[in-house]
């Protein structure tokens, strides 16, 4: 592999605090580009990059995938130009493919109630999962953030949770009394049965360890089936519902941005489109002159 790739990844990690998943994706994209070019990235011309991009289109890569790939490539060459490793940025004038703005699927409030009621709270696992679902919906956390919470993350007196999000950024998110009550109940009645004394993790696995996000995502899908929710549900399903329902009830967009941990307001604005689309659908279904 071109040493310039590892150097770029290391410097970018130090400057921006990127996650391991993001770094791995960058490494795959840049190594694939190097392989397609058959030369070091610093020796590539704009024509070389255009040819590789055209090959991706011919091979049927999705528009979103090619846009992400090109963003990675542009970032590499922009960084290399700033560091003086290339004299010309060959990616500077490459245009990304046009992306539509897909609206995230969002559960209705009734569906959320059914999902929250699906776990069997007579068991320690069910009680834990009910508490986790309640916190997920009450806070809009990412699943990875939820499973990473520890006992010290939760402040019961103030009713907030301290979250370490993408790039190691911390934020405080209000939890709400309903979710807090389920967490308190789980800690008091179910956590010890899951060997909670072995770990500081707030919601331990059955082995007393931190759950993986994949494990809890599979649990969410299982509870969705039990609740009769047959629409496509993403790992961010309750996060989408949290944001959409807040905006439906008049929440301030910037407050939702802060709670979600979005660095850019435009990322949060997608949920205003979801709310507007739902209002239009309701109007069409129920207004006599729609």
N, C-alpha and C positions, 0 to 999 in steps of 0.2 A: 504493500500500500504506500502511496505517495506520503512521505513524512509531513508534507504541508497540510494534509488533512488532519492528522492527529494534533499538529500544532494549532491549527484553527479551532478544533474542538476544545482543546485544553484552555486556550485563551478566551474563547466564548463562554465556557463554563465559569471561568474566574470572573469575567465581566458581568455576565447576566444571570448566573446561578441556575442554568438550565437543568431540568430533570434528567435522570438516566435514560428514560424512555425517549425523550426528545433528542438527546445526544446520539442514541443508538439509531434513531431514524435518520439523522443528519449523516451519520457514518455510512449507513446503507446507501443513501442517495448519492453521496459523493464518490463512494467506491464504485457504484454502478456506472456513474458518469465516466470515471477514469477508465473502467473496463471498456465502455462503449467507444471512447475516444482512442484508446490504444496508445495513450501518451500521458505525461504528467499534466495536471490541470493548469499549471502555470503556462504551458505551451499551447493551450487551446485558443483558437480564434473565434470570433463571432460566428463565422460560417460553420465551424465545427459544432458549436453549441446548437445552432439552428438545425443542423442535420440530425443531431441526437433528439432534439425536441420533435422534429417531424417523424422520426422513427417511432417515438412514443405514441403519437397520434395514429400511425399506421398499425401499431400493435394493439390498438384498442384500449389504451389506458383511459380511465375516467378523467373528465375535465378537472374535477377536484384534486385528483392524484397528481396530474401534471402541473396544476397551479401550485400545489405544495412543494413539488420537486423543484420547480423553477424558483420559488421563493428561497429555498435552501441554497440553490446554486448562486443566485444573486447575492445572498448574504455572504457566501464564501468569497466571491470575487470582490465585493465591496470591502470586506475586511482585509483581503490581500492587498488591495490598492492602498488602503490607509496605512498598512504596515510596510509598504514599499516593496512587496514581493512580486508584484506585477506592475508594469508601467501603464498598461491600458486595461480597462475593465471590459472583457468581451461580452459580458452579460448585461451591460448597462442598457442597451436598447432593445432587449428581447421583451416582447409583450406577453403577459400571462393570458391564458385562455379566459374568456368571459364566463363568470360564474353566476348562476342564479342564487338567490338567497333562500335556501330551503327553510320552511317553518318547522320548528321542532314539534313532534307529537306531544300533546299535553293531556293528562288525565282530567276528567271532570271532577268536581268536588265530591260527587256521589261515588265515583269510582275510587277516589282516594280513601273515602270512608270505608268502602268494602275491602280495599287492600290492607288498610291498617287493622281491620278486624279479623283478618285471615289467620294469623298465627294462633296456635293453641297455647294460651297463657297459663295453662295448668302445668306446663313443663318449663324447666329452666331455660331451654333453648328457645321455646316459643315466647317466653317473657322477655328474653334478651332481644329477640327479633322484633317484637312489638315496640320495645323501647327504641331500637335503632331506626325503625320505620318512622316512628313519631318524631325523632330528632331530625331525620333526613328531611321530612316534609316541613318541619317547623323552622329549619335553618337554611335549607337549600344547599347543604354541603355536597361536595363530590363524594362518591362512595369511597374513594381512596382516602379522603380526609376523615370520613366517619370512622373507618376501621382503625385509623391511626390515632384516634383520641385516647388520652390516658386520664386517670382519675383527676389529676391536677388541672386538666384542660377545662373542667366544668366549675363554674362559680355559682353555687346554688343560691347564695344570698343576693347576688346581683342579677341572677337569671341570664347569664351569658356564657358562651363557650369560646375559648381561645383556639383559633384554628391556624395551622401552618399550611398554607396553600402552595400554589405553583411558585417556583423560584425561591422557596423559603420565606415568602412574605406572610406575616402574621396579620390576623384581623380578629376583631371581637364581634360575635353574632348573637343577638338575643334569641333565646330558646322558647320561651312561652311556658305558662304554667302546666298545660296539659302534657307536653312532652317531658317537662321536668318531673312531673308526678310519676310518669312511667319509668324514668331513669331511677328515681329514688326507690320505687317499688322493686325494680330489678336488682339494684345494688343490695337492698335489704333482704330480698327473698330468693334470688336466683343466682347471683354472681358467685357465691361460695360453692355452689354445686358444679360450677364450671372451672373450679380450681383458681378462682380469682385472686387468692392469696399469693399465687406464684408470680403475678405480673402486675404492672401498673396500668396495663391496657384497660380502658373502661369497659369494652365489650369483648371479653375473651372468647376464643374458640372453645370447643369441648375439651381440648387438651390444655387449656390454660395459657394459650398463646395468642398473639395478634392474628386475627383473621386476614385472609387475602381479600382483595376487592372482588376477585373472581368468585370466591366462595359465597360472599354475601349477594353478589349479583345473581347467582344461580338460585339463592333463596328467594330473592325478590320475584324472579320468574315463576317459581313454584307457587308463591302466595298469589301472584296475579292469576294463575290458572284456578286456584281455589276460589278466588273472588269473582271468577267469571269474566275476567278482562282478557278479551281475545285480540285486541288491537296490538300492533307492534309496539313493544315497550323497550326503550333504550335504557342503558345503565343510568342515564341522567333523567329518567322519567319523572321521579319525584322532585328533582331539582327544577325541571321545566314547570311542573305543576306549582311549585312554591312561587316561582317568579310570576307566572301567568295569573295565578289567583290573587296575589298581592296587587298586581296592576289592575285586575278586574275590580278590586275593591278600593281603588283610588290611591294606592301607594305611590310615593314619589320615585321617579325613575332612578335618580342618583342614590337614593337610599337602598334600592334594590341592587344597584351596581356594587355598592360597598359590601352588602351582605353576601353577594355571590362571589366577590373577590375578583371582579373583572377589572383589568387595568384600563380598558377602553370602553367608553360609554356606548359606542356603536355596537359592541357585542351584546350589551344588555337590551338595546333598542329592538332587537329581533322579537322580544317578547311583547312589545307593544303591537307588533304586526299580528301576533297570535291572538291577542285580545280583540283587536279590531276585526280579524277574520271571524272570530266567534260571534261578535255582535252582528256582523252582516248576515251570518247564517241564521241567527235567531230572528232577525228582522224578516228575512226571506221566508222563514218557516211560519211565522206567526202574524205578520202584519197583513191586513186584508188587501192592501194595494201594493204589495211587494212584487 
